[in-house]
Amino acid sequence: MTNEVIKKLSEAALNVRKKAYCPYSGFAVGAALLAKSGEIYTGVNIENAAFTPTNCAERTAFFTAIAKGERDFVAVAIAGGKAGEEPEDFCAPCGVCRQVMREFCGDAFVIILAKPGEEKVYTLKDLLPQSFSPRDVLGEKAKR
């Protein structure tokens, strides 16, 4: 993964987080997902007064891409922090988002945690070791 791609995805995540719907937590998250096709899909967290129906930015990006027919992904950048302010720290994906990533991505999938002017880069295997994957259910028939 080149520094240029990392920066491009990070900037997209930082920009889209401004569109987050987070009236309850005040914590805005943006995600930019790079598909193998070269398309970038963005997502934001979308909260709900009942809390359980809330959806994370990462899953919003994945679900949008999947709805458009994408199934192969290269990387995702995530940026989060207090709404209306620049993020001061890195925002890692929650466990549910990591599991959704594992459904569609292999161990080498790149996860970029972004804040203005700085990124940390991990693989899915770094952030979800000993994961439960489609292979655990389907065996060798599984794609990943």
N, C-alpha and C positions, 0 to 999 in steps of 0.2 A: 504494500500500500504506500503510495507516494505521499510526501508531505503536502503536495498540492491538493490531492484528493481529501486528505484529512482536514485541511483548512477549509476546503469548499463545503464539506459536509458539516463541519463545526459551525461555520457561518450560517448555513441554512437552518440548523437547529436553534442557534441563538436568535435568529430573526423570526422564525415561526413561533417561538415560545411567547411572543408578544400577543398572539391570537388565542392563547389558552383561555379556557373558561373555568376559572377557579375562585368563585366568590366565597367559598367556605374555608378553604385552607389558605388562600392567598399565596399559594406556591405554584408558580407557572413553569411548565415543562414543555420543551419542544424536542422533536426527534426528526432526523433526516436519514432515511433508509435508502441505501444504494443497491439497486437490483443488478444482477449480472448483465441485464440488457443495457445498462447505462442510465436508466431512468432513476430519478430521485423522487421518493415519496415522503412527504412530510406529515407530521401528526402533532397534536397537542393533547394535553390532558383535558378531559371534559368531565367536570364534577356534576354531582346530582345531590339534591337535598337528602335523599335516602342513603347516600354514601355507597352502598353496595353496587348500584349501577354505574358508578364512576369508572371511566376508562383512562388508562395511562397513555401518554404520548406515543410510546414505543408501539403499543398494541394498535393504536389508531393508525399509525404509519403502516404497520404490517397488514392490518385488515384492509386498508385502502388498496395497497399493492396487490394483495391476494384477490380482492374483488375485481381487479383489472386484469387478472390472469397471470400475474407474476408468481413464480414458485422458487426461483433461485436468487439468493441474496449474497452480497459481498460484505457489507459493513453498515453500521448505524452509528450516528452521532447523537448524543443526548446532552441537553443543557437544561438546568433547572435552578430556580432560586425564587426569592421573594418577588411577587408580581410587581411590575412597575420599576424594578431596579435591575441592574446588571448582576448576574450570578457572581457570588463571592467565592463559592466552593464548587467542587465537582458533584454531580448528581448521578449516582449509579442506578441501573435498572432494578426494579423490585423483583422478587422471586417469581411472580406470575409472568412478568414480561420475559424473564430469562427462560422460563419453560416454553413460552410461545416461540421465542427465538430458536430453542432447541428443536421444536417441531419442524421448522423449515430450514435450519442451518446446521452445518457441521461444526466440529471442534475449532476449526480455523477461522470461523466467522469473526470479523473485527468489530469491537465495541469501543467507540471513542467517547470519552467523557470530556466535555468541553466547557470552558469558561473563557471570558474575553482574553485573548492573547496566549492561551495555554490549553494543551490537551494532554490527556493520559490515554494510552492505547492498550487494550487488552484483547485477548481472544475469548470466545465463548467458553472454551475449556478452562481458562483462567478463572472466570467468574461463576462457572457452574460445573465444578468437577464432579465426577461420579453421577452424571445426569441420567435421568430416565428419558429414553428416546423412542422414536417409532420402531427402532430395531428391537427394543425390549418387548414390544407387542407383536410385531410382524416377523421377527427373526431376519434372516438373510434377504427376505423379499423387500425389506425397507430400503428406501432410496438413500438415507443418511445413516 
